[in-house]
């Protein structure tokens, strides 16, 4: 399979279809997975993905329409989740840096203070 399509303003190719059986409780229903490969990576470094579709018989036109509609929703959700996670990691890194700086300042103050228990 090698069908050209545009998703979220990016050129891509549909390169295959496979099935995934239900796996309760995480995945409640069987689904089809359509592999999509992008010509250029997204800023989020997405070069390929799978789009999940309901299991049913599709006409060619209906299939492409559903892939486009559902794919754009799923890709937008994945990008939003990725950006949210990146912001979370950034906040965690900033917190860690601030905490490390605090610990270093405290250490420097303690090292520069008169010796504890020296009576000074």
C-alpha positions in Angstrom: 0.0 0.0 0.0 1.3 3.4 -0.9 -1.5 6.0 -1.0 -0.6 9.7 -0.8 -2.7 11.9 1.5 -2.4 15.2 3.4 -2.9 15.2 7.1 -2.8 18.4 9.2 -1.2 20.2 6.3 1.6 17.7 5.9 2.1 15.3 3.0 2.0 11.7 4.0 1.6 8.2 2.7 -0.6 5.4 3.9 1.7 2.4 3.9 -0.3 -0.4 5.4 -3.3 -1.6 7.5 -3.3 -4.1 10.3 -5.7 -5.2 13.0 -5.5 -5.0 16.8 -7.9 -7.1 18.8 -9.6 -5.8 21.9 -7.6 -6.0 25.1 -9.8 -5.1 28.0 -9.8 -3.0 30.1 -7.4 -0.7 28.1 -8.8 -1.3 24.7 -12.4 -2.2 24.7 -13.0 -2.9 21.0 -11.2 -4.4 18.0 -9.7 -1.8 15.7 -7.8 -1.3 12.4 -4.5 0.5 12.5 -3.5 2.5 9.4 0.3 3.2 9.2 1.1 6.7 8.1 4.5 8.0 7.1 5.1 11.7 6.7 7.4 13.2 4.0 8.8 15.7 6.5 8.9 15.3 10.3 6.6 17.4 12.4 8.2 19.8 14.7 7.5 17.2 17.4 9.6 14.8 15.4 6.7 12.6 14.3 7.8 10.8 11.2 5.2 8.0 11.3 2.2 7.0 13.3 -0.8 4.7 13.3 -4.3 5.9 13.0 -6.9 3.9 14.8 -10.2 3.2 12.9 -13.3 1.2 13.8 -13.4 -2.3 12.2 -15.8 -2.2 9.2 -15.8 -2.5 5.5 -15.0 0.9 3.9 -15.3 2.1 0.3 -12.1 3.6 -1.0 -13.5 7.2 -0.8 -15.0 6.6 2.7 -11.8 5.0 3.9 -9.7 8.1 2.9 -12.2 10.4 4.4 -12.3 8.6 7.7 -8.5 8.3 7.8 -8.2 12.1 7.2 -10.9 13.0 9.7 -9.9 10.6 12.5 -6.2 10.9 11.7 -6.2 14.7 12.1 -8.0 14.4 15.4 -5.7 11.7 16.7 -2.5 13.5 15.5 -3.7 16.8 17.1 -4.4 15.0 20.4 -1.0 13.3 20.3 0.8 16.6 19.6 -1.1 18.3 22.4 -0.2 15.5 24.8 3.5 15.7 23.6 3.6 19.5 24.2 1.9 19.1 27.6 4.5 16.5 28.6 7.3 18.7 27.4 6.0 21.6 29.5 5.8 19.3 32.5 9.4 18.2 32.0 10.5 21.8 31.6 8.8 22.8 34.9 10.3 19.8 36.6 13.8 20.7 35.3 13.3 24.3 36.4 12.3 23.2 39.8 15.2 20.8 40.1 17.6 23.6 39.0 16.1 26.1 41.6 16.4 23.4 44.3 20.0 22.6 43.4 20.9 26.4 43.4 19.2 26.7 46.9 21.2 23.7 48.2 24.5 25.2 46.9 23.8 28.6 48.4 23.0 27.0 51.8 26.1 24.9 51.6 28.2 28.0 50.8 26.7 29.9 53.7 27.3 27.0 56.1 30.9 26.6 55.0 31.5 30.3 55.5 29.9 30.4 58.9 31.9 30.1 62.2 32.3 26.4 63.2 29.4 25.0 65.0 30.0 24.4 68.7 33.1 26.5 68.8 31.4 29.0 71.1 32.0 31.9 68.7 
